Amino acid sequence: MLNKDYYIILSMLEIMEKIFRYTGNYHSAEELYQNDRDFDAAMMNFIILGEEVGKVSDELKAKNEQIDWQKISSLRNIIAHHYFGINVDIVWQIISNDLLKLKNDLNMIINH
C-alpha cells in the first residue's frame, strides 16, 4: 500500500467513527433527522468521506474491489448537491448496515 493511501484510509476510519458517534444514540432515521446538529454533522462527514475516496490511488481501489468506491463518491455528491432532497431512510440504512462493513474492510486493508 502506498504511504499516502495508508493515511487516507486512517482518515476515512476516523471519519466513520465520527459518524457512529453522531448517530449512535438514535434508533431510527426519523429520530436522527429531528436532531439538526447530529444529522448535519453526520451528513458533512459523509461528504468528507467521499472526498477522501477520491484521493485513494487507483491501484488500491483495483486491489480492493470488495469496496464500492464509486458508491461512496456518489453518496457524497447526492448529499453535497441535493441536501434538501436526501432520503433519510436510505442514509439510516447505510449507517445501520453498510458503514460497519466498510470499516471492517478498511481495517483489513490497514492490517495487511
N, C-alpha and C positions, 0 to 999 in steps of 0.2 A: 504494500500500500504506500502510496506517495505520502510524504510527511504532511503536505498541505491537506490531503484527504483526511488524514487522521484527526487533525484539528477541526475540520469541518464536521466530521461525524461526532466528535465530542461536543461541539456546539449544538448540533441537532439533538443530541441526547439531553443536554441542558434545557433546551427549548421545550422539549416534550415534558420534562419534569415540571416546568412552569405551568404548562397546560394542565397536567394532572393536579397540580397544587391549586390552580384557579377553579377547577371543575370538580374536584374530589368530594366536596361536601354536598353535591346535588344528586338527586335521584331521578331526574327527568330533564328532558330538553326544556320544557316549559319553566321549571324551577331555575335552571341556569339562565335562561333568557330574561327572566324577571329581575336578575341582578345585573344591571348595566355594566358595572365595573368589572366583574368577573367575566362576563360574556365578552366585553370589548377586549379585555386583556388576553383571553384565550384566542380570539379571532386575530389579534395582532400577532400573537406568537405563531399561529398557523401561517400568516403571511411571511414572517421571518423564516420559518421552517422551509417554505417553498423557495425563498431566496437562497438559502443555504444549499438546497438541492441543485440549484443552477450552477453552483461553484464546484460540485463534485466532478472529478475527472471522468471522461467518457470511459476510460479503462476500468475504473472501479465500478461504474454502472454496468458495464458489459459483464464483468465478473460476478455481479450480484443481481441477476435478473429476477430473483425472487421478490425483489422490491420493485414496486411500480412507481418508479421515479417520476414518470410523466403525470401520473395521477396526483402526486403530491404537488407538483408545479401547477397543475390545473386547478386544484383546490385553492392555491394561493391566488391565482388570477380571478377566480369566482369571488372570493372574499374581498379582494382589493378593488375590483371593478363593479361589483354588484352587491355592495354591502347590505343595502336595504332589501335585497331580494334573496338573501341567504335562507336556505331551508334548514331551520334549526334542528329538525328531526334527523336530517342526514348528518349534520355536524355532530350531533349527540351520538349517532351510530358509529361514526368514525372514532370519536373519543372512547366510547364504550367497547368497541370491538377491534378496531384496526390499529390504534395507536400503540397498544401494548405489543402487538406482533412486530410492528416497525421497530420499537425499542429493542426487542429481543434480537431482531435481525441485525440491527446496528451494533449491538453489543457483541454479537458473533463476529462481525467484521473486525471490530476493535481487538478482540481477543485472539484473532488468528492472523 
